[in-house]
Amino acid sequence: MLNEHQIERLIAAYLGGNTTGEEQLELEEWVSESPEHLRYYREFANLWQVTHPAFDPEGIDVAKAGARIRKKIAQTPPAHRIWICWQRFAAIALVPLLLLSVYFSRPSGAGREPDAGEEAEYQELKSPYGTFSRIGLPDGSSVWLNGGGRLKYPLKFRPGERRVFLEGEGYFEVRADLKNPFVVHAGQMTLTATGTSFNVEAFAADSLTAVTMAGGMANAAFGKAAPVTLNGGDRLVYNSLTSRGTLAKTEPYKWYAWKDGQMIFRNDPLQYVFKRLEQTFNVEIALRDRALAGELYRASFGDESLDEILRLLEMSAPLRFVQVKRTRTADNRYEKQRIEVYRRKPADGH
């Protein structure tokens, strides 16, 4: 039976990519033995990710790493340990972990709205990958910002408009105000509403921009094209490569369930599943069997980490994942984590 020190070394080695197949199996069996083991592994893994930036797996001192993380765990009150979670759907989502930078222009004056001809004072918030954060805007509206997303908005809205700028994914609950329309700029899209709720997907690296209406009504315009009126249950997807959009009815909650700590797939192609995982966890997933791209998948994930989701995918689909060793770039940084996906053959096991 493994003692605590052996478990720490084994988890540290696993997170650093230094375990053999036998050691990985041993760790998986230990984690599956009880909820306490799973909870301990998650705490260790979460703290590892907080305290370890991109690193060279060959340079890891697992003994020192284990001691450092064990010390951090010991310093954290047990009742609050669950809040130390940097994975996609953990309880930390209730606490906005935002990287804040304030862009100052000409002062607009404290305690008053900026005049129409006066430059506004902006702030930009970023939600770290693997988390999501709730933001309260000056007008009482709320925005949930998904991992990797950025939201820029003025500290005081101008009279006659409420204008914000989004990159990434955000869910908006807009406070009703007919006199002051709420305007979202996201990529090539400009979305105008007066009081409604909707989800926007506008990732800089993606040619697709989408808006899903949870309720109410809004107008979406792309470039100089005439705006399209959207109602509750509508989903509009615009392709910047073809300059064409597709409007369809949908079940809205599926598209913004992430704000409640869920990731829902309902007969979605695996290519889309992997795309969402890439966006959420900031990794690159490469399909080595293109025939897998169109195969449909149905599942719901809650507080699972990326490793746990991949393991569940392997258990429920004929897939095999290989994590490629990260290498340094010319500027001494590490490349994004790359995961290759293969079709699992019967001989592969699992």
Secondary structure, DSSP 8 states (H G I E B T S, - for coil): ---HHHHHHHHHHHHTT---HHHHHHHHHHHHT-HHHHHHHHHHHHHHHHH--S--GGG--HHHHHHHHHHHHHHS-GGGGGG---STTSGGGGS---EEEEE--S---TTS---TTS---EEEEE--TT-EEEEE-TTS-EEEEETT-EEEEESS--TT-EEEEEEEEEEEE----TTS-EEEEETTEEEEESS-EEEEEE-TT-SEEEEEEEESEEEEEETTS--EEEETTEEEEEETTTTEEEEEE--THHHHGGGGT-EEEEEEEHHHHHHHHHHHHT-EEEESSGGGTT-EEEEEE-S--HHHHHHHHHHHSSEEEEEE---B-TTS-B---EEEEEE--GGG--
